[in-house]
Amino acid sequence: MIEFEAVYYDGRTSARKPVRVRVYTLVIQIVGEGLRLDVPLGKVQVDPPVGGTRRSLHLPDGAQLQTDDHAAVETLFPRAHVLEGWVHGLEQRWPYALAGVAFVAAFAWWSVVDGLPRAAKIAAGFVPATVEAKLGEQTLSFFEGKVCRPSALSAARQQALQQRFAGLTAGLSDGYSYRLLPRNCRGVGANAFALPGGAIVMTD
């Protein structure tokens, strides 16, 4: 037999009455001053737990029982869904849940700002230079076949730019063979972008 204290509301007035609840197999017996009810257990509905608040049991005639004895209610009405129990656990331990959310947010921010660039840099170190160069050539071939053609700059201007570019890259020792490729690309305008393998495309 399960037995616990509760408060009874008749559903018609706001009057509250302390009662003793006893459960005999399939019947709930409610006993209080001037009150004795026998209610089939199958007709009683229980609200989901919300934090540490009282549990509410709804009787078929509109009356209601409220109790602080969570253990007794859990024994009578085991949770049908694991998720419900998990949510209730978070409600009971909201500081830990809040800390968990903050940790996840901080980790996501770090991943975007620092983690992903670091991972990309490490991964790039494992790509052979020959593979990068081949990829760069294929990308350039695609652009030249679709949107780019030789630069409209004068030969003298291109030569001056090549000399300046050579001076900027002469001191680099990262293993790349840097090349400046002047091009006139439709719809791009004056800009520059790098290709894998060290090619720098400079658009008019």
C-alpha positions, 0 to 999 in steps of 0.5 A: 500500500502507498500512503501520503499526505495531500491537499484536496480541492473540490473543484467548485470552491477555493477551499483546501482540505488536508487529506490522507491518501491511501492506494489499494491496488487499483483504488485511491482512498482519500480520507479527511475531515468529513470526507471519504472518497474511493476513486479508481486509479485508472481515472486519475490523471497526473500533471507532468513534474515542473521543477520542485513544485507540488504534483497535481492529481486530477480526479474524474469529478473535477476535484484535485489533489496536490502533494509534495510527496514526489516519490509516491506520485512517481511510484503510482504514475511512472513516467512514460517518456524518458525525455520527460524525466530528463527535462524534469532533471534539468528543471531541478538542476537549472544552474547546471543546465545553464552552465552547460548551455554557456559551455556549449555556446563558448565552445561553438564560438571558439570553434568558429573563431580559432578552432576551424582556422587551426584545423584548416591550417593543420590539414593544409600542411598534409596536402602535397605541393604538387596536388595544390599546384594541380588544383590551382591549374585546373581552377585557373583553366576553368576561369579562363574558359568561362569569364577571364581573358588576358589582361588589358593592361599595357605590357610596360604596366604588367612588367612593372607589376611583375617586378614589384610582385617578385620583390615582395615574394623573394624573401618567402621560404614556404616552398611555394612558387608564387606567380602573378597572373594579370587577367581581365575577368568579366564582372569582377573589376579590379581585384585579386584572389589566390589559387592553390599552389601559389598563383595570384590572379590580379584582375583589371 
